[in-house]
Amino acid sequence: MILNGHNYCVHSVAFSPDGSRIVSGSQDMTIRIWDTTTGAQIGDSLKGHNDWVRAVVFSPDGSRIVSGSRDKTIRIWDTTTGAQIGDPLEGHQVRAVAFSPDGTMIVSGSDDKTLRIWDSTTGAQIGDPLEGHNDYVHAVTFAPDGTKIVSGLMTRTLRIWDATTRAQIGNPLEGHSGSVYAVAFST
């Protein structure tokens, strides 16, 4: 199945938790939701970013999508109505986003070499940025139990963080011969 609709490169895709939908974010500054059975676009394109959409992901319950952009914003969308929820979360040029397993937090990784954690309901940034990366953060995710965050970097390393204390756990994990563009924890 080929899903056609974006006018430029697609930078990010993700399945909904139940596998019935796919969300895509593109260099054309739009987000689209697709039906995995028919391949049809569901509703109108989600518009609000004014630069490339680099990261998209569904919330654990599938009711929201979070998107991150080169325009230095994160936006949260209602998957039923397509409406943006609240104001954009502002702060850094986003390359990666992830929801916590309980859906209460969002983590974002950026060109500014930081992670930021956000309250997904209020949009408030939780604490200071997590610093210590030595290059762009291309990938982020929470552990299945929500206690840790892993980040993948342009410099071929991964870092693991305590999601509560926000401290880095151990030394950077090294060994890749190229940039790290995706990360995942085992379940």
C-alpha positions as a printed Julia matrix, in Angstrom:
187×3 Matrix{Float64}:
   0.0    0.0    0.0
   1.29   3.46  -0.91
  -0.06   6.48   0.94
   0.0    9.56  -1.29
  -0.75  13.1   -0.22
   2.27  14.98   1.08
   3.96  17.43  -1.29
   7.5   17.01   0.1
   9.61  14.54   2.07
   7.99  12.67   4.95
  10.2   12.94   8.05
   8.23  10.87  10.55
   5.53   8.19  10.71
   3.9    6.33  13.58
   1.12   3.78  14.07
  -1.77   4.4   16.44
  -1.75   2.07  19.47
  -4.48  -0.11  17.96
  -2.79  -0.2   14.54
  -5.8    1.21  12.7
  -4.19   4.55  11.77
  -0.85   5.97  10.71
   0.23   9.57  11.31
   2.81  11.22   9.06
   4.69  14.5    9.37
   6.28  16.18   6.39
   8.55  18.85   5.07
   5.37  20.32   3.54
   4.54  21.51   7.11
   1.47  19.25   7.42
   0.44  16.23   9.42
  -1.82  13.59   7.92
  -3.71  10.69   9.45
  -4.25   7.56   7.35
  -6.53   4.52   7.57
  -4.33   1.4    7.56
  -7.02  -0.77   5.97
  -7.99   1.45   3.04
  -4.97   3.73   2.74
  -7.31   6.74   2.66
  -6.49   9.96   4.44
  -8.73  10.52   7.46
 -10.02  14.08   7.64
  -8.14  17.17   6.56
  -4.41  17.68   6.92
  -3.44  19.12  10.29
  -1.9   22.55   9.76
  -0.26  24.93  12.21
   3.49  24.48  11.9
   5.34  26.99   9.72
   8.37  24.81   9.0
   9.14  21.12   8.5
   7.33  18.64  10.74
  10.14  16.37  11.89
   8.43  14.18  14.48
   4.95  12.76  15.12
   3.58  10.2   17.54
   0.19   9.06  18.91
  -0.59   9.21  22.62
  -0.83   5.81  24.34
  -4.65   5.92  24.21
  -4.69   7.12  20.58
  -6.73  10.24  21.35
  -3.94  12.75  20.69
  -1.01  13.29  18.37
   2.07  15.28  19.29
   4.13  16.88  16.54
   7.51  18.57  16.66
   8.86  20.96  14.08
  11.84  22.92  12.9
   9.7   26.0   13.7
  10.67  25.52  17.39
   7.21  24.35  18.46
   5.49  21.22  19.65
   1.79  20.94  18.99
  -0.8   18.58  20.44
  -3.75  17.54  18.26
  -7.11  15.89  18.95
  -7.29  12.83  16.68
 -11.1   12.9   16.5
 -11.6   16.54  15.54
  -8.17  17.39  14.1
  -8.12  20.51  16.28
  -4.98  21.73  17.98
  -5.21  21.39  21.75
  -3.95  24.45  23.6
  -1.13  26.73  22.58
   2.07  25.47  20.94
   4.82  24.39  23.33
   7.78  26.59  22.48
  11.44  26.33  23.2
  13.61  24.46  20.75
  13.94  23.18  17.19
  12.47  19.69  17.55
  13.8   16.52  15.92
  12.08  13.88  18.09
   9.05  13.52  20.38
   7.56  10.77  22.54
   4.72  10.37  25.02
   5.26   8.76  28.4
   3.47   5.39  28.71
   0.72   6.94  30.85
   0.31   9.86  28.41
   0.97  12.54  31.03
   4.35  13.71  29.73
   6.01  14.44  26.41
   9.77  14.38  25.87
  11.34  16.28  22.99
  14.85  16.15  21.54
  16.39  19.02  19.65
  19.08  20.67  17.58
  20.05  22.58  20.73
  21.46  19.32  22.18
  18.85  19.09  24.95
  15.83  17.08  25.98
  12.82  18.82  27.42
   9.98  17.24  29.32
   6.51  18.73  29.06
   3.21  18.21  30.89
   0.92  16.92  28.14
  -2.19  18.42  29.76
  -1.02  21.92  30.7
   1.8   22.3   28.17
   4.16  23.48  30.9
   7.8   22.55  30.66
   8.74  20.33  33.61
  12.03  21.49  35.07
  15.07  22.66  33.17
  16.24  21.1   29.9
  18.25  17.88  30.23
  21.74  18.82  29.11
  24.87  16.84  28.45
  24.41  15.82  24.83
  27.24  16.77  22.5
  25.2   17.02  19.29
  21.68  17.01  17.83
  19.2   14.68  19.53
  17.58  12.66  16.73
  15.57  10.12  18.75
  13.85   9.85  22.14
  11.53   7.45  23.9
  10.36   6.49  27.37
  10.87   3.04  28.85
   7.65   0.98  29.0
   7.39   1.62  32.76
   8.02   5.37  32.3
  11.03   5.45  34.63
  13.72   6.07  32.02
  14.25   8.0   28.8
  16.74   7.09  26.09
  18.1    9.6   23.59
  19.95   8.92  20.35
  22.43  11.39  18.93
  24.09  12.5   15.74
  27.44  11.57  17.34
  26.64   7.83  17.26
  25.84   7.57  20.98
  22.86   6.93  23.22
  22.22   8.32  26.67
  19.85   6.97  29.3
  18.14   9.34  31.75
  16.13   8.87  34.93
  12.71  10.32  34.07
  12.06  11.41  37.67
  15.4   12.79  38.84
  16.37  13.8   35.28
  19.94  12.59  35.91
  21.93  10.76  33.28
  22.33   7.07  34.13
  25.84   5.78  33.51
  28.09   6.72  30.64
  26.95   7.27  27.04
  26.43   4.03  25.1
  28.81   3.92  22.15
  29.43   1.6   19.22
  27.41   2.78  16.24
  29.32   3.78  13.11
  26.75   6.41  12.16
  24.16   8.74  13.66
  21.39   7.21  15.8
  17.99   7.98  14.25
  15.72   5.61  16.21
  15.66   4.16  19.71
  13.42   1.69  21.57
  13.32  -0.13  24.89
  12.48  -3.82  25.11
   9.14  -4.67  26.73
